[in-house]
Amino acid sequence: MSTHFNFSPTPLIKMERWSRRFGCNLLMKRDDLFEHGGGGSKARMLQYILWSAKEKKADYILTAGGPHSNFNRALALLCKLHNFHMKLVLYDKNTHINRLSLNKRILDYCNIDIIYCSPDQVVQTVDKEKKNLLKNGHNPYYIWGGGKSNEGVQAYADAFKEIQSESNCIDYIFTPIGTGTTFSGLLAGAARDELTTKILGISVAREKAAAEQVVKEILTTFGINMRAYLQNGMIIDNYLLGGYGKSNRHLDNFIRDFIQEEGLIIDPIYVGKALYGMYHYLNENNTLIKGKTIIFINTGGIFNF
């Protein structure tokens, strides 16, 4: 019995320069090239989440989030693809990111229903909109902001198996960690197959203790003991640079150099910051990672470049 819409595996490519530089087998999982919804980890998760909505015969998708959200952009595009109406409660608690958002522009082009509110009114506004939809005869399906859900976790537990089919003997997987869903799914995949692969999350938003609490809640809801994190996981918060969407000249220079070296665009909010963190981690632990197979999950985010 299917649990998701059909989609193709994403490429796994070798990072030749970094492999030579660090003396390891370093690969990048190109989930930024995921075939639907503008690509990225959120689009992969939504293949499972929207399948669940379809199974429940929902006609309206309701969610909340900010203007820079990769999830909201992927959801808007996929709602058009699968004939759902979408209502977004939009708020912005990261006004320090003073750049125009291409993600928001895509939302506008999708012509979804947008309700604006302040960050402290999100819960009340979502509840009000859900009641209005029910009152008007709709069957709404609510998705937690960013796609945090069992379906999202399952997407990356399955993605772990996809990676296994592409590369044997994986020693480390690095991923950006924001909502914690991608990271938790990879942990669930490793725990399911009883593997010793280490899953390292480079936090782009939360300090380690707060991120660990979120992961604990996600894993518990999914039915995985926190032991999976203690055995296989690690959250690294050394490269927050002040928090979500915040940067400095070192990160800016790193992204510029990476683009010039690799010919690959990375954003400063998610992938760029996580690659920056991984680069420094590999430098600081070079003896430990020599000769190992390491995979970086490019979760997408080019629309925030």
N, C-alpha and C positions, 0 to 999 in steps of 0.2 A: 504493500500500500504506500503510495507516494506521500511525502510530507512537504513537498516543495514544487515550485514550477521548474521546468526544465532549463538548464543552463550548462554551458561548457566550462571545463577547467581553465584556469588562468595560467599564463606562462610562468615558468620558473627559470630565471636566467642567471648565469654566473657573473659575478662582479669581478672581472679579471684583475683590474688594478688593485682593488682592495684585497683580493686573495693573495696577490704577490706581496703587497705591503705588509700584511699581517701574518703571512705564512700559514694560511688556512684555506679551506674550501668555502668561500662565502658566496651565497646565492640570494637573489631577491625574488620573492613571490609577488608577481605583478597583479595584485587584486585591484590596483588602480585601473587595469585594463578589463575589469569585469564587463561583460557585454551589454548589460542593461542599466538603466537608471543613471547614466553618466559615470558608471564604474564605482569602485571602492568597496570597502568592507560593509558599509551600510546597505548597498545594493544587494550584496550576497545575502545578508541577514533577511532582507525584505522578501526574498524568494520563499522563505519559510513563513515569515510573519503574515504576508498577504495571502498565502495559501490557507493558513488558519482562518483568516477573515473570510475567504471565499467559502470554506467548509461551513462556517457559521452563517452563511448567506447574508453577510453585511453588505450594505449599499453605501455607507459613509464611513470614511476613516477619519478619526479625530486624534490629534496629537498636539503637542506644544513644544516650542523651541525657539532658538534665536536665528537672526538673519544670516549668520555664517555657517549654519548647520549643514553638513554634508548629508545627514540623514533626511532632513526636510526636503532637500533638492531631489534626492533619489526617490523618496516617497512620492513626491508630486509627479515625477515622470512616470513612475511605475503605476500610480493610480490611473493615469491616462491610458497606459498600455492595457491595464486589466479592467478598465471601465468601472472604477470606484469614484465616487465623489470624495473630495478631501476638504476638511476644515482644519485650519491651523491656528492655534492660539500663539501669537507671536509676541515675544518680549525680548529685551536686550539688556542683559546684565554685564555685558562686556563692551561698554561704550568706549573703552580705551583703544579698541581695534578700529582706528579711524581711517578705514579704507572702504571703498565701495565693494559690496559683496556680489560676486557673480552668481553665487548660490541664490541670493535674494532675487536677482534679476530673472533667473530661471523660474522661480516661484511665480513671479508676476506674469511671465509668458505662459505658464501653465493655467493661469486664470482660476486658481483655487480660491476657496473662501478663506480670507484672512481676518482674524479678530485680533486687534492690538490691545495689549494691556501692560501694566507695570509688573516687574518681577514679583512683587509681593501679592499680586492678585491672580496668579496663574491657576492655583487650585480652584478658587471660586469661579473663575471664568470658564475653565474646562467643565466643571460640574454644571454650570448654567447652560453651556452650549450642548452638552450631552442631553440634558432634560428637554431642551428645545427640539433637538432632533427626534427624540422619542415621541414628544408631543405631536410632532408633525408627521408621524407615521413611518419614520426611518428606522433602520436597524444599524446603529453605529457600532464601530469596533474601535476601542481606544487603544492606542499604542503609547507606551511610556516614552518620554522624550529620548531621542537617540537610539531607540529600538531595544532598550534593555528588557529582555524577555527570555523565556525558556527557548523559544524558537530561534532567537538570535544566538544563544549559546550553542544550540544544536547545529546551527550553520557552521560554526567554527570548530566544533567537535568533528564534524564531517570534513571540514577543510583540512584538518590535521591528517585525516586518512588520505585525502587527495594529495597532500604534500608527501606523505609516505610512499605513495605510488610513483612519485616523481624523483624521489631521492632517498636512498637507503642510509641507515645509520646516522640519523640526525642528532647532533650533540646539543645544539642550542637553537632556539627560535627567539628572535627579538621582535617586539611589536610595540607600536604606540599604545598607551593606555589612557583613555578618557573616561567613558562610561564604565569600562571594565568588561564589556560583553565579549569582545574579540579575545582578550586575554583569558577570560574564564572559559570560553569555549575551547581554546587550545589546551588549557589545563585539563578540561574534561576529556578531550580526545586522548591525551597522554595517559591519564588515569585509566581510561577504559581499556587501553591496550597494554597497560602495566609496563610502560616504557620509562626509561630514565632521562628522556629528553628534558633539558632545562628550558623553561619558558620564562623569558625575561621581559618585563613590561617597563618601557621608559615612560614615566608619567609626564603628561603634557599639561596637567591641570591641578592635581591634588598632591598634597604631601603623603608620604608613604603610609602612615597610620590610617589616614582617612581612606586612601585607596584600598588598603587591605580590608577595611571594614565593608566597603562596597562589594569587593570580590567575595568575601565571606557570605554576604547576603545572597549574592547571585548564585554561588555554588550550592548553598543550602537549599534555595528554592528549586534548583535543578536536580537536587538529590545526590550531590557529590559532597563527601566529607572534606572539611578544610584541610585534612591531612594531605590532600592532593596538592594544595598550594605549598605546604611546608616541605613536601618531598621534591616537588618539581618546579616550584615557582619562585620568582623574586621580582619585587617592584623596586625600581630605581628612581629616586626623586631628586637626584643631584643636578638635574638640568631643567628645572622648572623655569628658571630665569625670571622669577617673580609671579608666575601663574599662567593661566590659560591665555593664549594669544599674545603673550609678552615676549619680547626679544631683546637682543643687544647687538652690538657691532660684531661680536665674535660669531654669533649664529648667522647674522646677515652675510658675513664674509665666507663662512663655511658653505652656505647655500650657493653663493655666487661661484665659489671654487668648484663645488660639486657639479653644478650645471655645466661649467666650462670643461670639466674633466670627463663627465659621463654623458653629456648631451641629454640629460633627463631633468625635467622640471619637478621640483619638490616645493611644498608649501611650508611657511614658517610656523603654522599652528600645530600641525600633526606630524607629518612624515619628516619634514626638515628637522624639526626639533628632536624627534626620536632617533633619526640617523646621526645627528650631532651627538646625542647621548651615547649611542652605540659606538661611534668612532672613538670617543674618549674612554669608554669602558674597555674596548679592545686594546687601546694603547696602554691602559693601566694594568691590564691582566694578560699581557701578551704571551707570557710563558704558559699560562693556563689554557689558552685557546690555540696554541700552535698545532697544526695538523688536524684540527677539528672541522667538522661540517657545521656551518652556521647559516641560518636562513633569516632574512629580514622580511617581514610582512609589510609590503607597501600598501597601506590601507586606503590610499587615495587622498584627495584634498586639493587637487590642482586648481579648483575653482576659488580657492582662498589664496592663490599666489599673488 
